[in-house]
Amino acid sequence: MPLFSDLALEASIAARSLADYVTGKGLRLGVTGLSRAGKTVFITALVHNLTRIGSLTVADSRRQMPVFRVWADGRLTRAALDAQPDDAVPRFAYEDHLAALTAGEDRHWPQSTRRISELRITLEFESKAGWRGGPSTLPIDIVDYPGEWLLDLPLLGKSYAQWSRETLEASSSAARAMLAKDWRGFLTTISAEEPADENKARKAAEIFTAYLRACREDRYSLSTLPPGRFLMPGDMEGSPALTFAPLPVAEGADLPAGSLGAMMERRYEAYRTHVVRPFFRDHFARLDRQIVLVDALAALNSGPAAVRDLETALTDILTAFRAGSSSLLSTIFRPRIDRILFAATKADHLHHTSHDRLEAILQHLTGRAIARAQGVGATVDVIALAAVRATREASVRQGRDMLDAIAGIPMAGETIGGETFDGRTEAAIFPGELPADPQSVFRGDALATPAGEAEWRFARFRPPVAMIAADGRPAPLPHIRLDRALEFLLGDKLA
């Protein structure tokens, strides 16, 4: 990126940060994760638990969030939704998502995140921090955005030729070669030096996008798939900024004016200028805290190649963070993310005896990324959680042995051990045990491991039936370690 563009971007970020500070900016919490990691459910459960604190008895309240200190100490007096500060950003549809989770027999998981959205919740609490002790408030702006957009941020530092080379190299790997066959075959019929042709550009973009979609399917669960808007185009679908694809181009090559390569390069630059840079400037660069939700179980279901690809994606994600210790000057002119939490979701798909092993796998997945963030002063942690717990623990007999299992209502169409479920019947399932050695899940080249060969297989479950509180409204849904996540992300601000 040219130096002038860098300076202009930094100046605009500083101006926006100063405006936030002057107008009384609260804590900005970013919530992201790759597709189907559970971002919408996490935010809905977080807000519902906080705003419904008064619906529980004191004993039940402390059992619901024992690790979240301000809650467990009884110092959280009120939490309420407020008008968000950014009128041009869509509001997170909290009420709709809660209704989906608690709709009795019709309950279902809410729709996945497909765009950026925002929600402000203000916490009122009793502070016990020195001379500031007493009634205090903390506005929290929750910013929900697709993790695929986060994977676009490294493109700001890559030329079209570099991005093309890296994408082509990745598509030739053992994990992706089969999925990229049609796209790479089409590339043999075109050349970067030939005259620009709109039909060929559209065809290349369509086949390239089909390859990205195939990589993301549940069966393969690959994660490193930029450009992110190709999978979530929204109102930009069909625009030139989304109608390009990689071509074999040498770094520094002078593409002829009017050539197909020059057209692709120009559109790639438009994507960086009109899609990636505004997201970075207006939203991402303003975050203070960040949670990255990770569907590690989907990658484990698909095999070692998917696990390694997830490791690459998580490392790329952290390279985009402005991580580091916060200070007054950074708060005013250049905010930094000083706490980052990586969370392996869907821990309720495992017996509790495997939760620590899931955390160990996530620790290994994020090892390189965490070392980088900690090197610049950010505090980083990993956790296994379920923002909404859809199962309970049980035991199943296998021969003479009793196995630790989970019980819940599998989603309609789920097939385990040759049995297909109807979405209404509860079942006790032994999902398998995660290995004690986290490195073992990285070994091998399997992709889309057949169910009969896997050491574990994780089913999808329906949301639990919501309990109704004394006021006739749904009580907070059960969870696993949501309180630990909140303590890490918010606890120091609520002391």
C-alpha positions as semicolon CSV with decimal commas, in nm:
position;residue;x (nm);y (nm);z (nm)
1;M;0,000;0,000;0,000
2;P;0,145;0,343;-0,085
3;L;0,283;0,545;0,205
4;F;0,038;0,832;0,144
5;S;-0,256;0,590;0,168
6;D;-0,120;0,454;0,495
7;L;-0,086;0,802;0,643
8;A;-0,434;0,902;0,527
9;L;-0,583;0,586;0,677
10;E;-0,406;0,643;1,010
11;A;-0,519;1,006;1,016
12;S;-0,882;0,908;0,960
13;I;-0,861;0,644;1,234
14;A;-0,711;0,897;1,477
15;A;-0,985;1,150;1,398
16;R;-1,257;0,890;1,452
17;S;-1,098;0,776;1,779
18;L;-1,078;1,133;1,906
19;A;-1,446;1,183;1,824
20;D;-1,535;0,863;2,011
21;Y;-1,339;0,977;2,315
22;V;-1,495;1,326;2,324
23;T;-1,851;1,189;2,294
24;G;-1,803;0,942;2,579
25;K;-1,710;0,617;2,409
26;G;-1,774;0,304;2,616
27;L;-1,605;-0,031;2,577
28;R;-1,622;-0,166;2,221
29;L;-1,632;-0,547;2,220
30;G;-1,577;-0,721;1,889
31;V;-1,742;-1,061;1,840
32;T;-1,631;-1,260;1,540
33;G;-1,565;-1,611;1,419
34;L;-1,571;-1,805;1,098
35;S;-1,897;-1,932;0,954
36;R;-2,123;-2,128;1,195
37;A;-1,898;-2,069;1,497
38;G;-2,193;-1,938;1,702
39;K;-2,151;-1,558;1,703
40;T;-2,524;-1,482;1,700
41;V;-2,597;-1,731;1,978
42;F;-2,310;-1,598;2,190
43;I;-2,427;-1,236;2,174
44;T;-2,790;-1,332;2,235
45;A;-2,699;-1,543;2,538
46;L;-2,468;-1,273;2,675
47;V;-2,734;-1,002;2,654
48;H;-3,015;-1,225;2,781
49;N;-2,818;-1,335;3,086
50;L;-2,721;-0,978;3,177
51;T;-3,061;-0,817;3,122
52;R;-3,249;-1,095;3,302
53;I;-3,047;-1,093;3,624
54;G;-3,356;-0,977;3,815
55;S;-3,558;-1,280;3,704
56;L;-3,353;-1,520;3,920
57;T;-3,342;-1,576;4,291
58;V;-3,018;-1,479;4,461
59;A;-2,911;-1,844;4,488
60;D;-2,998;-1,924;4,124
61;S;-2,832;-1,604;4,008
62;R;-2,501;-1,695;4,169
63;R;-2,519;-2,047;4,028
64;Q;-2,582;-1,907;3,679
65;M;-2,260;-1,698;3,665
66;P;-2,028;-1,799;3,953
67;V;-1,701;-1,693;3,783
68;F;-1,826;-1,350;3,667
69;R;-1,726;-1,165;3,983
70;V;-1,948;-0,859;3,958
71;W;-2,245;-1,094;3,918
72;A;-2,141;-1,344;4,186
73;D;-2,071;-1,062;4,436
74;G;-2,416;-0,914;4,380
75;R;-2,266;-0,584;4,256
76;L;-2,433;-0,590;3,912
77;T;-2,752;-0,397;3,983
78;R;-2,896;-0,350;3,634
79;A;-2,829;-0,411;3,265
80;A;-3,036;-0,255;2,989
81;L;-3,024;-0,211;2,614
82;D;-2,963;0,145;2,496
83;A;-2,956;0,325;2,163
84;Q;-2,636;0,241;1,980
85;P;-2,402;0,529;1,890
86;D;-2,365;0,444;1,520
87;D;-2,693;0,521;1,344
88;A;-2,563;0,400;1,006
89;V;-2,481;0,049;1,134
90;P;-2,760;-0,216;1,142
91;R;-2,878;-0,306;1,491
92;F;-2,815;-0,661;1,609
93;A;-3,159;-0,824;1,601
94;Y;-3,144;-0,946;1,962
95;E;-3,520;-0,979;2,013
96;D;-3,563;-1,187;1,695
97;H;-3,274;-1,417;1,782
98;L;-3,399;-1,469;2,138
99;A;-3,746;-1,551;2,006
100;A;-3,594;-1,816;1,777
101;L;-3,410;-1,980;2,068
102;T;-3,707;-1,981;2,306
103;A;-4,003;-2,053;2,074
104;G;-4,114;-2,375;2,247
105;E;-4,163;-2,660;2,000
106;D;-4,067;-2,428;1,715
107;R;-3,735;-2,325;1,873
108;H;-3,436;-2,319;1,640
109;W;-3,090;-2,174;1,612
110;P;-3,098;-1,817;1,475
111;Q;-2,961;-1,724;1,136
112;S;-2,586;-1,684;1,103
113;T;-2,408;-1,350;1,090
114;R;-2,394;-1,220;0,732
115;R;-2,317;-0,852;0,790
116;I;-2,186;-0,618;1,053
117;S;-2,427;-0,519;1,329
118;E;-2,410;-0,346;1,665
119;L;-2,585;-0,339;2,000
120;R;-2,528;-0,126;2,311
121;I;-2,589;-0,263;2,659
122;T;-2,523;-0,045;2,964
123;L;-2,426;-0,208;3,291
124;E;-2,493;-0,044;3,626
125;F;-2,284;-0,180;3,911
126;E;-2,132;-0,104;4,247
127;S;-1,762;-0,039;4,206
128;K;-1,523;-0,128;4,486
129;A;-1,211;0,015;4,323
130;G;-1,045;0,262;4,561
131;W;-1,167;0,620;4,562
132;R;-1,398;0,546;4,269
133;G;-1,607;0,305;4,473
134;G;-1,983;0,338;4,453
135;P;-2,245;0,339;4,176
136;S;-2,088;0,321;3,828
137;T;-2,196;0,256;3,471
138;L;-2,023;0,092;3,175
139;P;-2,167;0,122;2,823
140;I;-2,064;-0,177;2,609
141;D;-2,096;-0,159;2,233
142;I;-2,105;-0,513;2,096
143;V;-1,986;-0,522;1,734
144;D;-2,081;-0,840;1,549
145;Y;-1,908;-0,909;1,219
146;P;-1,827;-1,214;1,001
147;G;-1,485;-1,366;1,057
148;E;-1,451;-1,398;0,681
149;W;-1,424;-1,017;0,667
150;L;-1,141;-1,032;0,919
151;L;-0,948;-1,265;0,690
152;D;-0,965;-0,989;0,427
153;L;-0,756;-0,746;0,633
154;P;-0,419;-0,903;0,537
155;L;-0,508;-0,816;0,176
156;L;-0,434;-0,451;0,262
157;G;-0,065;-0,541;0,259
158;K;-0,068;-0,767;-0,049
159;S;-0,047;-0,685;-0,417
160;Y;-0,271;-0,859;-0,666
161;A;0,024;-1,067;-0,786
162;Q;0,114;-1,178;-0,430
163;W;-0,246;-1,266;-0,343
164;S;-0,284;-1,458;-0,670
165;R;0,035;-1,655;-0,610
166;E;-0,058;-1,749;-0,252
167;T;-0,414;-1,847;-0,350
168;L;-0,294;-2,063;-0,639
169;E;-0,034;-2,232;-0,419
170;A;-0,297;-2,308;-0,154
171;S;-0,535;-2,452;-0,414
172;S;-0,271;-2,705;-0,521
173;S;-0,236;-2,853;-0,172
174;A;-0,357;-3,205;-0,102
175;A;-0,653;-3,069;0,094
176;R;-0,779;-2,842;-0,184
177;A;-0,663;-2,982;-0,519
178;M;-0,978;-3,186;-0,577
179;L;-1,204;-2,894;-0,486
180;A;-1,011;-2,653;-0,709
181;K;-1,005;-2,882;-1,014
182;D;-1,269;-2,695;-1,219
183;W;-1,135;-2,352;-1,136
184;R;-0,772;-2,441;-1,210
185;G;-0,885;-2,612;-1,528
186;F;-1,053;-2,291;-1,643
187;L;-0,734;-2,095;-1,573
188;T;-0,557;-2,298;-1,845
189;T;-0,795;-2,150;-2,103
190;I;-0,722;-1,782;-2,027
191;S;-0,416;-1,561;-1,992
192;A;-0,340;-1,244;-1,798
193;E;-0,196;-1,087;-2,118
194;E;-0,500;-1,145;-2,341
195;P;-0,748;-0,861;-2,403
196;A;-0,992;-0,783;-2,123
197;D;-1,320;-0,971;-2,161
198;E;-1,613;-0,917;-1,924
199;N;-1,759;-1,260;-1,989
200;K;-1,430;-1,432;-1,907
201;A;-1,388;-1,221;-1,593
202;R;-1,738;-1,313;-1,476
203;K;-1,680;-1,681;-1,554
204;A;-1,349;-1,684;-1,366
205;A;-1,509;-1,513;-1,063
206;E;-1,805;-1,754;-1,063
207;I;-1,589;-2,068;-1,077
208;F;-1,347;-1,927;-0,818
209;T;-1,638;-1,846;-0,584
210;A;-1,777;-2,198;-0,633
211;Y;-1,439;-2,333;-0,524
212;L;-1,447;-2,117;-0,209
213;R;-1,801;-2,236;-0,129
214;A;-1,699;-2,599;-0,172
215;C;-1,410;-2,550;0,071
216;R;-1,649;-2,410;0,331
217;E;-1,901;-2,700;0,315
218;D;-1,954;-2,893;0,638
219;R;-1,786;-3,198;0,488
220;Y;-1,454;-3,016;0,441
221;S;-1,471;-2,719;0,685
222;L;-1,174;-2,534;0,542
223;S;-1,125;-2,187;0,685
224;T;-0,876;-1,973;0,491
225;L;-1,105;-1,839;0,218
226;P;-1,047;-1,471;0,130
227;P;-1,192;-1,258;-0,023
228;G;-1,466;-1,288;0,238
229;R;-1,732;-1,090;0,050
230;F;-1,728;-1,347;-0,230
231;L;-1,911;-1,577;0,013
232;M;-2,122;-1,296;0,166
233;P;-2,168;-1,039;-0,113
234;G;-2,481;-0,868;0,020
235;D;-2,584;-0,568;-0,191
236;M;-2,246;-0,576;-0,372
237;E;-2,329;-0,896;-0,559
238;G;-2,249;-0,860;-0,927
239;S;-2,040;-0,543;-0,883
240;P;-1,701;-0,519;-1,059
241;A;-1,532;-0,505;-0,716
242;L;-1,653;-0,865;-0,664
243;T;-1,591;-0,982;-1,020
244;F;-1,226;-1,083;-1,025
245;A;-1,017;-1,392;-0,959
246;P;-0,650;-1,487;-0,918
247;L;-0,435;-1,525;-1,230
248;P;-0,074;-1,642;-1,261
249;V;0,105;-1,306;-1,254
250;A;0,470;-1,243;-1,172
251;E;0,539;-0,998;-0,887
252;G;0,619;-0,657;-1,033
253;A;0,501;-0,756;-1,381
254;D;0,381;-0,465;-1,596
255;L;0,045;-0,589;-1,716
256;P;-0,052;-0,447;-2,056
257;A;-0,320;-0,179;-2,050
258;G;-0,653;-0,323;-2,156
259;S;-0,550;-0,679;-2,069
260;L;-0,750;-0,930;-1,866
261;G;-0,479;-0,923;-1,599
262;A;-0,495;-0,544;-1,573
263;M;-0,875;-0,564;-1,538
264;M;-0,845;-0,820;-1,258
265;E;-0,578;-0,618;-1,081
266;R;-0,787;-0,299;-1,101
267;R;-1,089;-0,476;-0,952
268;Y;-0,878;-0,631;-0,676
269;E;-0,758;-0,281;-0,586
270;A;-1,120;-0,160;-0,588
271;Y;-1,208;-0,440;-0,345
272;R;-0,930;-0,332;-0,110
273;T;-1,024;0,037;-0,139
274;H;-1,403;0,020;-0,121
275;V;-1,462;-0,292;0,089
276;V;-1,164;-0,379;0,310
277;R;-1,031;-0,034;0,403
278;P;-1,368;0,113;0,515
279;F;-1,435;-0,191;0,735
280;F;-1,092;-0,155;0,895
281;R;-1,121;0,222;0,941
282;D;-1,483;0,251;1,055
283;H;-1,523;-0,061;1,267
284;F;-1,230;-0,289;1,329
285;A;-0,971;-0,025;1,424
286;R;-1,204;0,109;1,697
287;L;-1,231;-0,214;1,898
288;D;-1,101;-0,242;2,258
289;R;-1,167;-0,609;2,334
290;Q;-1,219;-0,906;2,104
291;I;-1,356;-1,258;2,125
292;V;-1,290;-1,495;1,835
293;L;-1,530;-1,790;1,830
294;V;-1,389;-2,108;1,676
295;D;-1,582;-2,414;1,562
296;A;-1,291;-2,650;1,624
297;L;-1,524;-2,951;1,635
298;A;-1,623;-2,901;1,269
299;A;-1,256;-2,908;1,170
300;L;-1,198;-3,218;1,385
301;N;-1,492;-3,386;1,213
302;S;-1,331;-3,321;0,873
303;G;-0,980;-3,440;0,953
304;P;-0,621;-3,318;0,998
305;A;-0,611;-3,111;0,677
306;A;-0,906;-2,903;0,797
307;V;-0,744;-2,862;1,140
308;R;-0,421;-2,732;0,988
309;D;-0,615;-2,497;0,763
310;L;-0,798;-2,362;1,068
311;E;-0,462;-2,301;1,237
312;T;-0,352;-2,094;0,936
313;A;-0,677;-1,895;0,941
314;L;-0,647;-1,816;1,314
315;T;-0,288;-1,702;1,268
316;D;-0,394;-1,478;0,978
317;I;-0,677;-1,338;1,189
318;L;-0,447;-1,227;1,467
319;T;-0,206;-1,056;1,229
320;A;-0,490;-0,811;1,161
321;F;-0,544;-0,712;1,525
322;R;-0,404;-0,388;1,662
323;A;-0,301;-0,574;1,973
324;G;-0,118;-0,413;2,259
325;S;-0,145;-0,246;2,598
326;S;-0,388;0,044;2,618
327;S;-0,292;0,391;2,742
328;L;-0,466;0,728;2,754
329;L;-0,301;0,839;2,429
330;S;-0,388;0,516;2,249
331;T;-0,745;0,542;2,375
332;I;-0,775;0,893;2,231
333;F;-0,583;0,858;1,906
334;R;-0,527;0,492;1,823
335;P;-0,720;0,236;2,025
336;R;-0,567;-0,106;2,062
337;I;-0,720;-0,440;2,146
338;D;-0,568;-0,520;2,484
339;R;-0,760;-0,843;2,555
340;I;-0,831;-1,120;2,306
341;L;-1,020;-1,439;2,387
342;F;-1,019;-1,740;2,156
343;A;-1,321;-1,958;2,238
344;A;-1,386;-2,310;2,111
345;T;-1,764;-2,323;2,086
346;K;-2,012;-2,610;2,117
347;A;-1,842;-2,758;2,424
348;D;-2,182;-2,907;2,507
349;H;-2,124;-3,154;2,221
350;L;-1,865;-3,319;2,447
351;H;-1,870;-3,469;2,793
352;H;-1,706;-3,237;3,048
353;T;-1,411;-3,475;3,072
354;S;-1,305;-3,357;2,724
355;H;-1,351;-2,983;2,779
356;D;-0,993;-2,927;2,895
357;R;-0,870;-3,131;2,598
358;L;-1,070;-2,910;2,362
359;E;-0,904;-2,607;2,521
360;A;-0,563;-2,770;2,475
361;I;-0,633;-2,826;2,106
362;L;-0,738;-2,463;2,066
363;Q;-0,425;-2,353;2,256
364;H;-0,218;-2,547;2,005
365;L;-0,416;-2,407;1,710
366;T;-0,357;-2,050;1,823
367;G;-0,004;-2,091;1,960
368;R;0,171;-1,886;1,692
369;A;-0,096;-1,617;1,698
370;I;-0,094;-1,588;2,078
371;A;0,285;-1,556;2,093
372;R;0,266;-1,261;1,856
373;A;-0,010;-1,082;2,050
374;Q;0,157;-1,134;2,386
375;G;0,480;-0,999;2,243
376;V;0,319;-0,656;2,200
377;G;0,149;-0,648;2,539
378;A;-0,199;-0,789;2,478
379;T;-0,352;-1,037;2,722
380;V;-0,475;-1,350;2,544
381;D;-0,663;-1,654;2,671
382;V;-0,835;-1,962;2,531
383;I;-1,152;-2,127;2,654
384;A;-1,397;-2,402;2,562
385;L;-1,757;-2,285;2,604
386;A;-2,118;-2,323;2,500
387;A;-2,307;-1,994;2,516
388;V;-2,627;-2,199;2,513
389;R;-2,603;-2,553;2,643
390;A;-2,817;-2,787;2,433
391;T;-2,728;-3,115;2,610
392;R;-2,699;-3,273;2,951
393;E;-2,456;-3,542;3,061
394;A;-2,550;-3,910;3,067
395;S;-2,401;-4,259;3,046
396;V;-2,442;-4,526;2,780
397;R;-2,355;-4,894;2,801
398;Q;-2,120;-5,051;2,546
399;G;-2,080;-5,417;2,624
400;R;-1,976;-5,431;2,988
401;D;-1,850;-5,072;2,989
402;M;-2,035;-4,754;3,081
403;L;-1,929;-4,461;2,864
404;D;-1,954;-4,090;2,943
405;A;-2,213;-3,953;2,702
406;I;-2,427;-3,650;2,629
407;A;-2,804;-3,644;2,586
408;G;-3,009;-3,398;2,382
409;I;-3,239;-3,373;2,085
410;P;-3,037;-3,410;1,762
411;M;-3,134;-3,188;1,472
412;A;-3,368;-3,344;1,217
413;G;-3,164;-3,537;0,961
414;E;-2,859;-3,594;1,183
415;T;-2,722;-3,943;1,131
416;I;-2,507;-4,119;1,390
417;G;-2,419;-4,486;1,392
418;G;-2,659;-4,555;1,108
419;E;-2,954;-4,393;1,289
420;T;-3,119;-4,083;1,144
421;F;-3,296;-3,855;1,392
422;D;-3,630;-3,681;1,351
423;G;-3,560;-3,360;1,546
424;R;-3,809;-3,449;1,824
425;T;-3,659;-3,749;2,003
426;E;-3,394;-3,722;2,272
427;A;-3,090;-3,945;2,235
428;A;-2,787;-4,027;2,445
429;I;-2,472;-4,020;2,233
430;F;-2,112;-4,112;2,298
431;P;-1,920;-3,862;2,080
432;G;-1,581;-4,012;2,151
433;E;-1,294;-3,875;2,360
434;L;-1,059;-3,609;2,237
435;P;-0,692;-3,712;2,249
436;A;-0,476;-3,618;2,545
437;D;-0,202;-3,509;2,302
438;P;-0,337;-3,209;2,106
439;Q;-0,070;-3,245;1,837
440;S;-0,219;-3,576;1,725
441;V;-0,516;-3,405;1,554
442;F;-0,275;-3,233;1,311
443;R;-0,116;-3,555;1,182
444;G;-0,219;-3,698;0,848
445;D;-0,366;-3,563;0,525
446;A;-0,726;-3,680;0,554
447;L;-1,000;-3,443;0,446
448;A;-1,368;-3,527;0,498
449;T;-1,290;-3,834;0,709
450;P;-1,559;-4,102;0,662
451;A;-1,780;-4,134;0,969
452;G;-1,685;-4,497;1,021
453;E;-1,314;-4,413;1,037
454;A;-1,334;-4,118;1,276
455;E;-1,247;-4,153;1,643
456;W;-1,516;-3,896;1,721
457;R;-1,825;-3,762;1,553
458;F;-2,007;-3,455;1,676
459;A;-2,379;-3,426;1,616
460;R;-2,583;-3,105;1,597
461;F;-2,853;-3,058;1,861
462;R;-3,164;-2,843;1,886
463;P;-3,168;-2,560;2,143
464;P;-3,287;-2,661;2,492
465;V;-3,640;-2,594;2,609
466;A;-3,642;-2,256;2,783
467;M;-3,753;-2,242;3,145
468;I;-4,013;-1,975;3,221
469;A;-3,936;-1,737;3,508
470;A;-4,187;-1,602;3,760
471;D;-4,260;-1,302;3,538
472;G;-4,372;-1,529;3,254
473;R;-4,069;-1,462;3,035
474;P;-3,784;-1,702;2,948
475;A;-3,520;-1,742;3,217
476;P;-3,154;-1,729;3,113
477;L;-3,061;-2,038;2,914
478;P;-2,801;-2,283;3,052
479;H;-2,442;-2,239;2,936
480;I;-2,090;-2,371;2,981
481;R;-1,824;-2,117;3,088
482;L;-1,999;-1,810;2,952
483;D;-1,928;-1,651;3,291
484;R;-1,556;-1,721;3,253
485;A;-1,558;-1,551;2,913
486;L;-1,735;-1,244;3,054
487;E;-1,493;-1,220;3,345
488;F;-1,195;-1,220;3,110
489;L;-1,346;-0,969;2,867
490;L;-1,514;-0,730;3,113
491;G;-1,413;-0,816;3,469
492;D;-1,137;-0,556;3,511
493;K;-1,373;-0,279;3,397
494;L;-1,631;-0,380;3,659
495;A;-1,402;-0,402;3,963
